[in-house]
Amino acid sequence: MKRRVRLLREENRTVEGRAVHICYKNIRNLYLRVSPAGMVEVSAPQWMTAREIEEFIGRRRAWIDERLRLIFASAAACGMRRYAAGETILLWGARYPLEIRPLTRGKAYAAYENGQIYIYALPDADAEERAAAIRGLYRAELAAAVARALPECERVVGKHAAVCRIRMMKTRWGSCNVRTAHITLNLALARYDRRALVYVILHELTHLWVHGHGAAFRACMDRYLPDWRDMRRALNVWAREDGGLA
């Protein structure tokens, strides 16, 4: 009778600088795989020591690197982001390498730490779950940046936003409800230079004085941010080159 394979315990380790998710099971042999997210996963017999596992991974380093290269190349060829280890993520105008760190439970999330972006996710998390984690990072970063920038922008313009919301927007960097003074900002702004965020906030606050984009609006923007046209042009170029929101 075939023995039923059971998961006995799990742990996360860092081996040669790479995050590894280890599942100890009632099996006889050790198995290694690289998930579509670029996460190194090991199924090991319950009696195997950490040192034996690390030595095995070290011997398979070339194979792991090749698998990661193929995963990254496949995503690039398809023109799609898989949020796999080895990709880069835009944050405030800079590209940071992405590393996947395994979770044993809970919802995927992302964090910026020491010049690198990490996605913490379950081993079977798909690309959309990893994308949602990056969007969560963008939302947190953008909310913090808005909290710092909005008061000064309000002082410059002389108008106050009743509410400042963040959402994914396909065609606009921001919008303003002049009746309620509610401002909405595009989540994608977290991808680009912080100066673009200031430009968009000033733009939307100016609509509390002037509804359209005519001469009066342009004159206000010239006072508030003399190089606003350059910033608008740069923001649109960045978005076009980048291919849009993550």
C-alpha positions, 0 to 999 in steps of 0.5 A: 500500500502506497504511503500517504505523504504528509507535511510535518513542518515548514521553515524558511531559510536563507541559503547563499543569499537566496530565500528558500522554503523547506517542507519536511515530509515523511518521504525518502528523497529530497526534491527541489523546484523553482516556482513560477514566482522564482521561489526556491522550494525544497521537499525534504525527509523529516530526518534531514539536517539543515546543513545537508539541505544547504549543501544540496542547494549549493550543488544545484546552484547552476540549475537554480540560476538557469531556471530563474533566467528562463522564468524571467526571459519568458515573462519578458518575451510575453511583455507581461510582469510575473513579479518573479525574483530577478525582475525589477520594480519601479518605486519613486523613479528608481528600479529595485531588484525584486526578491520573493520571500516565502510565507507559511500563512497569511496574505501576500504583501510587499516591502521596500527594505535596504535598496531592494523590494521583497514580496512575502507570499505563500509558495503557491501564490500566483502572479495576480496575488504578487501584483496585489502585494506590489499595489499594496506597497504603492498605496502605502508609499503614496499615502505617506508621500501625500501626507507629507506633500499635501499641506505645503501644496495647499498652502501654495494654492490657498485651497484645501482638499476635503478628502484625498483618495488613491485609486487605480486610474487608466486615463488620468493622473488625478481628478478633482470634484470641485463641489465637494473638494474631493481629490483622487490620485492615480496609484501609479504615481508611486512609480515615478519621481516624487516631483510628479506627485507634487505637480499632480496635487497642485494641478488638482488643487488649482481646479478648486479655483479654476474649473477648466484648463484655459488661460486662467488655469495656466496662469495659476499653475505658472505661479505655483509651479513654473516648470509644470509643463516640463513635469507634465511632459516628463510624467507622460514620457515615463508612463509611456516608456514604462508601459503603465501601472504594475 
